[in-house]
Amino acid sequence: MVTMTCIVCPLGCTLSAEKDENGNVTVTGNSCPRGAKYAETELTFPVRTLTSTVKTDKGTMLPIKTSAPIPKDKVREAANALSGVVAKCPVSIGDVIVRDILGTGSDIIATRDMA
């Protein structure tokens, strides 16, 4: 049995989740279906959205994020992979800075326009 706090909405429900020998997940404590989905994902395949910054060729910092959540165990590795990235200006919101980071299927995209 794993106890966690749901972060999907402001309620912050305390969830209890358990996976049986067949891989079925049982969740209690959720006030809405989103909490059950969150707990199941956390037990079976936890993912996170990475937000960070990369340098630009103008010497400024460009805020970026993953286009889709990536496996939680790859977040630190992905952040480290961005340390040498330099984005070429001009950049528009949504521009792809790095394609398919670490083979996750998620791109690194700009979250701000920068001239």
JOVEN-V34105 format. One record per residue. N is the residue number from 1. PSI is psi in radians with two decimals (999 if undefined). Layout:
((N & PSI) (N & PSI))
This chain:
((1 & 2.28) (2 & 2.35) (3 & 2.35) (4 & 2.85) (5 & 2.21) (6 & 2.39) (7 & 0.23) (8 & -0.64) (9 & 3.04) (10 & -0.21) (11 & -0.61) (12 & 0.82) (13 & 2.52) (14 & 2.02) (15 & 2.53) (16 & 2.27) (17 & 2.51) (18 & 2.43) (19 & 2.24) (20 & 3.13) (21 & -0.32) (22 & -0.01) (23 & 0.06) (24 & 2.38) (25 & 2.30) (26 & 2.26) (27 & 2.37) (28 & 2.77) (29 & -0.11) (30 & 2.46) (31 & -0.25) (32 & 2.88) (33 & -0.45) (34 & -0.59) (35 & -0.70) (36 & -0.75) (37 & -0.75) (38 & -0.86) (39 & -0.72) (40 & -0.76) (41 & -0.72) (42 & -0.59) (43 & -0.59) (44 & -0.70) (45 & 1.35) (46 & 2.37) (47 & 2.76) (48 & 2.68) (49 & 2.23) (50 & 2.21) (51 & 2.45) (52 & -2.81) (53 & 2.71) (54 & 2.75) (55 & 2.71) (56 & 2.91) (57 & -0.10) (58 & -0.02) (59 & 0.08) (60 & 3.04) (61 & 2.32) (62 & 2.14) (63 & 2.41) (64 & 2.94) (65 & 2.91) (66 & 2.55) (67 & -0.35) (68 & 2.71) (69 & 2.58) (70 & 2.82) (71 & 2.36) (72 & -0.63) (73 & -0.06) (74 & -0.03) (75 & -0.85) (76 & -0.74) (77 & -0.71) (78 & -0.74) (79 & -0.73) (80 & -0.65) (81 & -0.39) (82 & -0.15) (83 & -0.53) (84 & 0.09) (85 & 2.34) (86 & 2.06) (87 & 2.46) (88 & 2.16) (89 & 2.64) (90 & 2.66) (91 & 2.43) (92 & 2.68) (93 & 2.30) (94 & -0.19) (95 & 2.44) (96 & 2.15) (97 & -0.73) (98 & 2.21) (99 & 2.41) (100 & 1.08) (101 & 2.14) (102 & 0.47) (103 & 0.38) (104 & -0.23) (105 & -0.06) (106 & 2.35) (107 & 2.75) (108 & 2.13) (109 & 2.68) (110 & 2.48) (111 & 0.25) (112 & 2.56) (113 & 2.52) (114 & 2.18) (115 & 999))
